[in-house]
Amino acid sequence: MLRLSCIAALVSSIWLGAAAAQDLTGTIRVVDGDTFAVAGQTIRIFGIDAPETDQMCGGFGTPMWGCGAWVSGEVRARFGGRRARCETVDVDRYQRIVARCYVDGADVGKSLVAEGLAFAFRKYSWDYDLDEKGAAVTGRGLHGQGVENPAAFRANARAGHAAQSMQQAPDGCVIKGNISADGKRIYHIPGQSWYARTVVKTSDGERWFCSEAEARQAGWRRARR
């Protein structure tokens, strides 16, 4: 087993070395906010993290909106069809190339973070930390719009899938009516920050609603985020 693992690691190392030896150059097809297709390869842009395509943002007085789809559209408008040069940094667990990409000599990742269309992915790199802070201070792009960090959104979604496996919502009734520890009746709609983590315990008086109007009529108020 150890020998097989060593061989697999060696093959992966050789493949990555060969990929890194030459830059990938070609026309960009935007897959989503932080993923391109260039020269027949799927490329995850190094050091950044953009909202998932289906991610909703909002809360704190801001209506829910499709921030993930918006970011993908903005990135497509800026970079789709343009020519990029991408320098391989790594290969992720999905076998995508992780690379720094440049258009007209400018760092695409840096540009996206600075314009508030993506976050610095500090788990892997601090290169764009100051760019994100600058965008946050000036409220550019996603900042100030009730956006949830994409990594937190994915974690919440995973937790939500696990919770959903233990409960069934009535057809078409996906609003979660929750009762807090101090007795407050709060409902959560899909896309809100705490939706995925909220488990409906009907035995405790919690319930599902088919519409916000129904929830408000029953005495629940909407979660702030």
N, C-alpha and C positions, 0 to 999 in steps of 0.2 A: 504493500500500500504506500509506504514511504517513497519507494522508488518511482511509482506511478505519479505521485504528487510532485516529485522533483522534475520528472519529465514534462509534466503539464506546465509547471512554472517556467521551465526552460523554453518550451515552445512559445508560451505567452510572451516571455521576455524577448525572444528572437523576433516575434511578429511585431511587437511594439517598437523594437529597435529599427526594424525595416520601415515601419510607418513613419517613425520620427525622422528617419534619414532624409525624407523628401517632404517638402511642404505640399499640402493639398491646395490646388488652385482651380477655381472654376466659378460658374454662375450660382448664385445663392437661390435655393428654394427654402422659404421659411416654413418650418414644421410647427413651431410654436414660439413663445417668447424667448426661450433660451436654447433652441435646437434648430440647426440648419441642416440641409442636405447640400453637399458640395462634392463635385467630382464623383458622384455615385456613392458617397459615404455619408452616414448620419453622424453629425457632429454636435456634441453637447458643448456649449461655450464655457470655457474654463472660468471659474471664480465668480459666477453669477447664478442667481436663482430667480426665475420669473414666475408669476402666478400660473397655476394650472389652467388649461384651456376652459374647463368647466367651473373654475373657481368664481364664487360670488363674493363681493365686498360690500361693506356698509356698516351701519351701526353708529351709535353716538349721534343720533339725529340725521345721519345720512341715509337716504333710501338704498335698499339693496340694488346692486347693479353688477353686470357681468364683466368684472375687471379682467378676468383671464382672457376672454374672447377679445376684449378691447386692446389689451397689450399685444396679443398675436397680430391683430390688424394693424396696429401702429408699427410694429417691427417689420411686418410685411411691406407696408407702405414705404418705410425708410430703406430697407435693404433687399427686398425681393427683386430678383433679376439683375442685381449688381454683381460685380466680380470681386471675389474675396481670395485672400491668401491665408491659409490656416496652418498654424504650427502645432503639431501634436504634443500634448503634455502627458496624457495618460489614456487608458481604456477603462471604461467603467464596467460595472457588473452586468450591464445589459449589452456589453460588447460594442458600445458606441465609442467613437473617438472623442476624447476630451481635448479641446484645442483652443488656443488663442487665435482669433480671426481678425484680419485687418482689411478694411475697405479704403482705398485711396490713402493707405498708410496710417489710417486712424484705427485705434483699438476698439472693436465693436463692443466688447464687454464693458469697457470703461464708459463708452458713450451711453449705453443702455442704463447703466447704474446712475450716471450723472444726470440723465434726463428723467429719472424716476420711473423707468419702465421695468426695472429689475432690482433685486437686492444683492448686496455683496454676500457671497456664500462663504461666510467666515469659517465654516467647518473645514473648508479646503484651502482657503486663501484669504489673506487680509489685504490684498492688492487694491481693492476698490472700497475700502472702509471709509476713507475720507470723501470719496465721491458720493457715497450714499448719505453720509452725514450732511454734505452740502445740499443735496437734493431735498433732504428732510427739513432742513432749516428754512429753505425757501419755498417749500410746499410744491415742488415740481412733480408732475406725473401722479403716481399713486399715493404719494405722501399726503396725509391730511384727509384722505377719503375713506377712512375706516377700514383700511386694507389689513388683512391678516397675513403674516409672514407665510410664504408658500410651504416652508418646512412644517410649520405648525398646522397648516391646513391639511397637509398629507397625514400627519400624525392623528389629527382629529378624525379624518375620514376613515383611517384604519380602525380606530377605536369605535367609530360608529358602525362599521361593518360587523365588528365582533358583537356589539350590543344588539344590532338588528337581528342577528342570528338567533337571539333568545326571545324576540318579541315580534309580533305581527301587527302591522298597521292596517286598518280597514282600507279597502280599495279607494284610492283618490284622496284619502284623509291623512296627510303627512305632517300636519302641524302638531308639534308636541306640547301638550299642556303639562307643565311641571309645577310642583308645590315645593317651595323652598323650606329650609329648616325652620324659618320663623313664620311660616304660613302664607307667604306671598305667592299668589297664583300668576305664573309667568309662562307665556307661550313662545316657542322658538320655531322659526320657519327655516326651510332648507337654505343653506348658504351662510347662515349666521354662525358666529364664532363658536358658540357652545352647542349648536344643534347636534353635531355628531356624538358628543359626549353625553347628551341627555337621554336617559332611559325612562320610558313611560311605565310607571308602576301603578297599574289600575287598581291594585289591592289597597293602595294608599290614597285613592281618590283622584289620581292623575288620569289624564285621558288624551285621546287624539281628537283633532278638529279637522274639518274639511275646508274651512275658510277662516280668515282672520275675523270677519264679521261674526261668525259663530262663536269664536273664542272670546271676543270682547263682550258679546251678549251674555256669555256664561260667567263673566266676571274675571277673566284673565286679561293681563296686559302684555304687550309685546316686549320681548327682551331688548335691552338697549344695544346689544351687539351680538 
